[in-house]
Amino acid sequence: MFQNNGRLIAVHPKKIAVNALKDEGEADKILNWITGEINDIWENRDEIKPCESVPEKPKIIEVLKLLPQTVESAVSLHVWFFQLLLLRE
């Protein structure tokens, strides 16, 4: 799953899912773009090196520093903290 122009795009073996489309014309435009990207990747597959590294888990304090420092955020801080703990799992 990735994002392009504010839309989430999920590529599955037998389908492609895109959210927030206005009409069929926009869907065709995105499908043509993604088809071109997939074909380019296939043509260059011998030159692409896989990434085998695993990203480091974020430290809780680093994520907390990114949260807004307002009264409203202090009220919901326990919710954010719980979600952060779930994401780290």
C-alpha positions as CSV (number, residue, x, y, z in Angstrom):
1,M,0.0,0.0,0.0
2,F,1.3,3.5,-0.8
3,Q,0.0,7.0,-1.3
4,N,-0.1,9.2,-4.4
5,N,-1.6,12.6,-4.6
6,G,-3.5,12.1,-1.4
7,R,-5.0,8.8,-2.4
8,L,-4.2,5.4,-0.9
9,I,-3.4,2.8,-3.5
10,A,-3.3,-0.9,-2.6
11,V,-1.9,-3.4,-5.2
12,H,-3.1,-7.0,-4.7
13,P,-2.3,-10.0,-7.0
14,K,-5.7,-9.8,-8.8
15,K,-6.9,-6.2,-8.0
16,I,-5.9,-2.6,-7.4
17,A,-7.8,-0.6,-4.8
18,V,-7.8,3.3,-4.8
19,N,-9.7,5.4,-2.4
20,A,-11.4,8.8,-2.9
21,L,-12.1,8.7,-6.6
22,K,-14.4,11.3,-8.2
23,D,-15.4,9.4,-11.3
24,E,-14.4,6.6,-13.8
25,G,-12.2,9.0,-15.7
26,E,-10.0,9.6,-12.6
27,A,-9.9,5.9,-12.0
28,D,-8.7,5.2,-15.6
29,K,-6.1,7.9,-15.2
30,I,-4.7,6.3,-12.0
31,L,-4.9,2.8,-13.4
32,N,-2.9,3.9,-16.5
33,W,-0.3,5.5,-14.3
34,I,0.0,2.5,-12.0
35,T,0.2,0.1,-15.0
36,G,3.0,2.2,-16.4
37,E,4.9,2.1,-13.1
38,I,4.5,-1.6,-12.8
39,N,5.7,-2.2,-16.3
40,D,8.8,0.1,-15.7
41,I,9.6,-1.9,-12.6
42,W,9.3,-5.2,-14.4
43,E,11.6,-4.0,-17.2
44,N,14.2,-2.9,-14.7
45,R,13.8,-5.8,-12.3
46,D,17.4,-7.0,-12.9
47,E,18.8,-3.7,-11.7
48,I,16.6,-3.3,-8.6
49,K,18.3,-4.4,-5.4
50,P,16.0,-5.5,-2.5
51,C,16.2,-3.7,0.8
52,E,17.0,-6.3,3.5
53,S,17.3,-4.0,6.4
54,V,14.7,-3.7,9.1
55,P,13.8,-0.2,10.3
56,E,14.4,0.5,13.9
57,K,11.2,0.8,16.1
58,P,10.5,4.4,17.1
59,K,11.2,5.3,20.6
60,I,8.1,6.4,22.5
61,I,9.6,9.7,23.7
62,E,10.5,10.6,20.1
63,V,6.9,10.1,19.0
64,L,5.5,12.0,22.0
65,K,7.6,15.0,21.0
66,L,5.9,15.1,17.6
67,L,2.4,15.5,19.2
68,P,0.9,19.0,19.5
69,Q,1.6,20.6,22.8
70,T,-1.9,21.9,23.6
71,V,-4.4,21.3,26.3
72,E,-6.6,19.3,23.9
73,S,-3.7,17.0,23.2
74,A,-3.0,16.6,26.9
75,V,-6.5,15.3,27.4
76,S,-6.2,12.7,24.7
77,L,-2.5,11.9,25.5
78,H,-3.5,8.6,27.1
79,V,-5.2,7.5,23.9
80,W,-2.2,8.4,21.8
81,F,0.1,6.6,24.3
82,F,-2.0,3.5,24.1
83,Q,-2.1,3.6,20.3
84,L,1.6,4.1,20.2
85,L,2.1,1.0,22.4
86,L,0.0,-1.0,20.0
87,L,1.9,0.3,17.0
88,R,5.2,-0.8,18.5
89,E,4.0,-4.4,18.9
